[in-house]
Amino acid sequence: MSVKENLEKVKVQINKACENANRAPSDVKLLAVSKFHDVSAVEEAIAEGQLLFGENRVQEAKAKFEQIRLSHPNVELHIIGSLQRNKVKDAVKICTCIQSVDRIELLEEIEKQCAKIDKKIDVLFEVHTGEESKSGFLDFESLHEALKQCSEGKFCHVVPKGFMTMAPFTKDTELIRKSFSTLKNYAEKLKKEFSNFELNELSMGMSGDYEIAIEEGSTMVRIGTSIFGERQY
Ligand SMILES: *Cc1c(COP(=O)(O)O)cnc(C)c1O
């Protein structure tokens, strides 16, 4: 199957899931995860009108998207993979959103690097909601602390937009559902308390579980394999 056919199929599935959940399809954005796939695969997706992409690794993303932007300046890139401090400098230059903010130290570095280039950047807070995932804020308290520091004005180049999670890799759909509902639950509480921010984004759902994520309130699904095929590591 081609990227074009895969994209069409995924969009049909998203619309169906929205219908089942009584949600408007326009409430769920599709982030195409292009890690390990080359520029030509990304360009196939762009040709179908896909402009929002996600990448895990900064070096790979930089190489690919600097080239892609020469002919498609309007593509938008989010960094979704766990981020080392020394990669933040390049990350903030190439993306509009870092979805994998999982510690306060990272907020400090993002602030520092964004201040240097006078750029504001959107962030999502990654939350650990499932047994097997390794990254993300581990509990509500640490997440709350990060938002509190943001609201105190410590990171004026950082724009908190919401939350991201990865469900555990399991066939147990109830565990997956629980992971997503935990994120939603945290988000609802924090939205109320930190109403000075617009914490509306709930980035959850991947190729194997996005229908469940949409039922649980996802506003952005991150899909790689179902669009681009299996990754060759
Ligand atoms: C790779 C990756 C995805 C996409 O996964 P697929 O199963 O290929 O759809 C989504 N989110 C994150 C954080 C990823 O690392």
The ligand as an ORCA input file, in Angstrom:
! r2SCAN-3c Opt
* xyz 0 1
  C       7.041      6.141     17.062
  C       6.108      6.923     17.870
  C       4.754      7.054     17.473
  C       4.167      6.343     16.261
  O       4.064      4.993     16.503
  P       3.318      3.995     15.480
  O       2.998      2.821     16.316
  O       4.297      3.689     14.394
  O       2.116      4.700     14.967
  C       3.931      7.862     18.262
  N       4.393      8.494     19.368
  C       5.669      8.376     19.773
  C       6.101      9.107     20.997
  C       6.557      7.581     19.053
  O       7.810      7.462     19.487
*
